Amino acid sequence: MLIETPTIRPGTTQSAHPSTAPARRRHDDAPDTMVLFGRLAGLADGPERDAVRDELVTAWLPMAHRIAGRFRDRGESIEDLRQVAALGLVKAIDRFDPERGAFESYAVPTITGEVKRHFRDRMWALRVPRRVQELRNKVRVARRELAQSPGSPEPSVAALAAHTGLSEDEVGAGMEALESFSTLSLDAELSAGDDGYSLADTLGAADTSYDTVIDRESAKEGLRRLPERERAILYMRFFEDMTQSRIADCLGISQMHVSRLISRSCARVRDEAMGQRTARSGTRRGPDGGHKDHRGHSR
């Protein structure tokens, strides 16, 4: 940032006290480009307009980089922030009307808003609705304002609600979102001792064996109802891991016949197992008042 010293006009003396003549601050990245903007406004789309536009972007790019620098050390690289700020600069140039004042007054909030949107939409480890993000920002500002004086206790939910005009439920949602900007790795150690364990060690998982037990019990009754030869074929195929050709040789039938018997037996057992599950959820009654099974037969 350049600090411009005041010019001493002839016939005047510079004050010996700096406080009585404060220096006027200005940025060295705010060039005078009103002539270029005037040309840009009068040009139609084409190579000449693109050239003027590129010249404006080059002239104002240092300002965009300065704005990006305000957001450094917030979890995003400065190179990416400069790219986002440059995109905001291009949008500001395309939308600027030279008749409405200085470009800098329009460009600074436009570029700053672009960078803030980048943090809002791209930097959250978890996708949080925009409304919850806004609640988070209100709660964060309110906590800082209420805890400004030294020794102030942590503001309560009720105090935050009164300060922001939000309900306590909304304050609670905003406080939860304060911890959602970044996530903790599942491999992060939760204990510093010799028996340290990670977050993943504390998370439970569904035991797939329960499904196996349910399927086995569901198929048990259907297997009992199969003819003895078909039960033997299924046992040799799925428990003794015999090929269909070997089973055919043992029983003196063709391999194609074995294949058809296996398919038919498995389909029958599966249908009966699914019928049992349907019966548990509710048995249909026939028109004669009797119960019907899954195939519609009275029993």
C-alpha positions in Angstrom: 0.0 0.0 0.0 1.4 3.4 -1.0 1.2 6.3 1.5 1.2 9.6 -0.4 2.7 12.4 1.5 1.0 15.8 1.3 2.2 18.3 -1.2 3.6 21.5 0.3 2.4 24.5 -1.7 4.4 27.6 -2.2 3.9 30.1 0.6 3.0 27.5 3.2 5.0 25.7 5.8 4.7 22.1 6.8 3.4 21.6 10.3 6.0 20.3 12.8 3.3 18.0 14.2 2.2 15.2 11.9 -1.0 14.8 13.7 -2.2 18.2 12.6 -1.6 17.4 8.9 -2.5 13.7 8.4 -1.2 12.0 5.3 -3.8 11.2 2.6 -3.9 7.5 1.9 -4.5 6.1 -1.6 -3.7 2.8 -3.3 -1.1 2.6 -6.0 -3.3 0.0 -7.8 -6.1 2.4 -8.8 -5.2 3.7 -12.2 -7.1 6.3 -14.1 -8.9 4.3 -16.8 -12.0 6.4 -17.4 -11.0 7.0 -21.0 -10.7 3.2 -21.6 -14.1 2.6 -20.0 -15.6 5.2 -22.2 -14.2 3.5 -25.3 -15.3 0.1 -24.0 -18.9 1.3 -23.6 -19.0 2.5 -27.2 -17.6 -0.6 -28.8 -19.6 -3.6 -30.1 -18.4 -7.2 -29.5 -15.3 -7.9 -31.5 -11.5 -7.9 -31.4 -11.2 -4.2 -30.6 -13.5 -4.4 -27.6 -11.7 -7.5 -26.4 -8.4 -5.7 -26.6 -9.7 -2.7 -24.6 -11.2 -5.1 -22.1 -7.9 -7.0 -21.7 -6.1 -3.7 -21.1 -8.5 -2.8 -18.3 -8.1 -6.2 -16.7 -4.3 -5.8 -16.8 -4.5 -2.3 -15.3 -6.8 -3.3 -12.4 -5.4 -6.8 -11.7 -3.1 -5.5 -8.9 -6.1 -4.3 -7.0 -7.8 -7.7 -7.4 -4.7 -9.3 -6.0 -4.6 -6.9 -3.1 -8.2 -7.8 -2.2 -7.4 -11.5 -2.5 -4.6 -11.0 0.0 -7.1 -10.0 2.7 -8.3 -13.5 2.8 -5.0 -15.3 3.0 -4.4 -17.9 5.8 -8.0 -19.1 5.8 -7.4 -22.5 4.3 -7.2 -21.6 0.7 -4.0 -20.9 -1.3 -3.3 -17.4 -2.4 -3.0 -18.4 -6.0 -6.5 -19.8 -6.0 -7.8 -16.7 -4.3 -6.2 -14.5 -6.9 -7.9 -16.5 -9.6 -11.3 -16.0 -7.9 -10.6 -12.3 -7.5 -9.6 -11.9 -11.1 -12.9 -13.5 -12.1 -14.7 -11.0 -10.0 -12.7 -8.2 -11.7 -13.8 -9.4 -15.1 -17.4 -9.4 -14.0 -17.0 -5.9 -12.6 -15.5 -4.6 -15.8 -18.3 -6.1 -17.9 -21.1 -4.7 -15.7 -19.6 -1.3 -14.9 -21.4 1.8 -16.2 -18.9 4.8 -16.5 -21.7 7.3 -15.9 -22.4 6.1 -12.4 -19.1 7.1 -10.8 -15.6 5.7 -10.1 -14.8 2.1 -11.1 -13.0 1.3 -7.8 -16.2 2.0 -5.8 -18.0 -0.6 -7.9 -15.2 -3.1 -8.3 -14.1 -3.5 -4.7 -17.5 -4.9 -3.4 -17.9 -6.9 -6.5 -14.5 -8.6 -6.2 -14.9 -9.0 -2.4 -18.3 -10.6 -2.9 -16.9 -13.1 -5.4 -14.2 -14.2 -3.0 -16.6 -14.6 -0.1 -18.9 -16.7 -2.3 -15.9 -18.9 -3.1 -15.5 -19.5 0.6 -19.2 -20.1 1.1 -19.7 -22.5 -1.8 -16.3 -24.3 -2.2 -14.5 -24.3 1.1 -16.9 -26.2 3.4 -15.9 -29.8 4.0 -19.6 -30.6 4.3 -22.3 -29.2 2.1 -24.3 -26.9 4.4 -27.4 -25.1 3.2 -27.0 -21.4 2.6 -29.5 -20.5 5.3 -27.5 -22.4 7.9 -24.3 -20.7 6.7 -26.0 -17.3 7.3 -27.1 -18.4 10.7 -23.5 -19.4 11.4 -22.2 -16.0 10.4 -24.7 -14.2 12.6 -23.9 -16.3 15.6 -20.2 -15.9 15.0 -20.4 -12.1 14.9 -22.7 -12.0 17.9 -20.3 -14.1 20.0 -17.5 -11.8 19.1 -19.5 -8.7 19.9 -20.8 -10.0 23.3 -17.3 -11.2 24.4 -15.5 -8.0 23.5 -14.9 -6.8 27.0 -12.1 -8.7 28.9 -13.3 -11.3 31.3 -16.7 -11.6 29.7 -18.2 -15.1 30.0 -19.1 -17.2 27.0 -22.5 -15.9 25.9 -25.4 -18.2 26.4 -27.8 -19.4 23.7 -30.5 -17.1 25.2 -28.1 -14.1 25.1 -27.2 -14.8 21.5 -30.8 -15.2 20.5 -31.7 -11.9 22.1 -28.7 -10.1 20.5 -29.4 -11.5 17.0 -33.2 -11.6 17.0 -33.1 -15.3 16.2 -34.8 -18.1 18.0 -32.8 -20.4 20.3 -33.2 -23.3 17.8 -31.7 -21.1 15.0 -28.9 -20.1 17.3 -28.3 -23.8 18.0 -28.2 -24.6 14.3 -25.7 -21.7 13.8 -23.5 -22.9 16.6 -23.4 -26.5 15.2 -22.4 -25.0 11.8 -19.5 -23.3 13.4 -17.8 -26.7 13.8 -18.8 -27.9 10.3 -16.4 -25.8 8.1 -13.7 -28.4 8.4 -13.9 -32.1 9.2 -11.8 -34.4 11.4 -10.0 -37.2 9.7 -11.1 -40.7 10.6 -7.5 -41.6 11.3 -7.0 -38.7 13.8 -5.9 -40.1 17.2 -8.3 -39.3 20.0 -5.9 -40.4 22.8 -2.3 -39.5 23.2 -1.4 -42.5 25.4 0.2 -45.7 24.4 -3.2 -47.2 23.7 -4.2 -44.4 21.4 -7.1 -45.0 19.2 -8.5 -43.2 16.1 -11.9 -41.8 15.5 -12.6 -44.7 13.1 -12.1 -47.1 16.0 -15.1 -45.6 17.9 -17.5 -45.9 15.0 -19.8 -49.0 14.8 -20.7 -50.8 11.7 -23.7 -53.0 10.6 -22.9 -56.7 11.1 -23.7 -58.4 7.8 -23.9 -61.8 9.6 -27.4 -60.8 10.7 -28.6 -60.8 7.1 -27.0 -64.2 6.6 -28.8 -65.6 9.6 -32.2 -64.3 8.4 -31.6 -65.6 4.9 -30.6 -69.0 6.2 -33.6 -69.3 8.5 -35.9 -68.2 5.7 -34.6 -70.8 3.3 -34.5 -73.7 5.8 -38.2 -74.7 5.5 -38.1 -74.6 1.7 -35.1 -76.8 1.6 -36.8 -79.4 3.8 -39.7 -79.6 1.3 -37.5 -80.3 -1.7 -37.3 -84.0 -3.0 -34.4 -85.9 -1.6 -32.5 -86.0 -5.0 -32.8 -82.2 -5.4 -31.5 -81.6 -1.8 -28.6 -83.9 -2.6 -27.8 -82.0 -5.8 -27.8 -78.6 -4.0 -25.6 -80.1 -1.2 -23.1 -81.4 -3.7 -23.0 -78.2 -5.7 -23.0 -75.6 -2.9 -21.5 -77.4 0.1 -19.1 -79.8 -1.6 -18.3 -77.4 -4.4 -18.8 -80.1 -7.1 -19.2 -79.2 -10.7 -22.4 -79.9 -12.6 -20.6 -82.5 -14.8 -19.3 -84.4 -11.8 -22.8 -84.4 -10.1 -24.3 -85.7 -13.4 -21.8 -88.5 -13.4 -22.6 -89.4 -9.8 -26.3 -89.5 -10.4 -26.2 -91.0 -13.9 -28.1 -88.0 -15.5 -27.1 -85.4 -18.0 -25.3 -82.2 -17.0 -28.1 -80.1 -18.6 -30.6 -81.9 -16.4 -28.5 -81.1 -13.3 -28.5 -77.4 -14.4 -32.3 -77.4 -14.7 -32.8 -79.1 -11.4 -30.5 -76.6 -9.6 -32.2 -73.6 -11.2 -35.7 -75.0 -10.4 -34.8 -75.9 -6.8 -33.2 -72.5 -6.1 -36.2 -70.7 -7.5 -38.6 -72.7 -5.4 -36.7 -72.1 -2.2 -36.4 -68.4 -2.9 -40.1 -68.1 -3.7 -41.1 -69.8 -0.5 -38.6 -67.7 1.6 -40.0 -64.5 0.1 -43.5 -65.8 0.8 -42.7 -66.4 4.4 -41.4 -62.8 4.7 -44.6 -61.5 3.1 -46.7 -63.6 5.5 -44.9 -62.0 8.5 -45.9 -58.6 7.3 -49.6 -59.6 6.8 -51.5 -62.6 5.5 -54.1 -62.1 2.8 -57.5 -63.6 3.2 -59.4 -65.3 0.4 -63.0 -64.7 -0.5 -64.1 -67.7 1.5 -62.5 -66.3 4.6 -59.5 -68.7 4.5 -55.9 -67.7 4.3 -54.0 -67.6 1.0 -50.3 -68.2 0.5 -48.0 -66.2 -1.7 -49.2 -68.0 -4.8 -52.9 -67.3 -4.1 -53.7 -70.9 -3.1 -56.1 -71.4 -0.2 -54.8 -73.3 2.8 
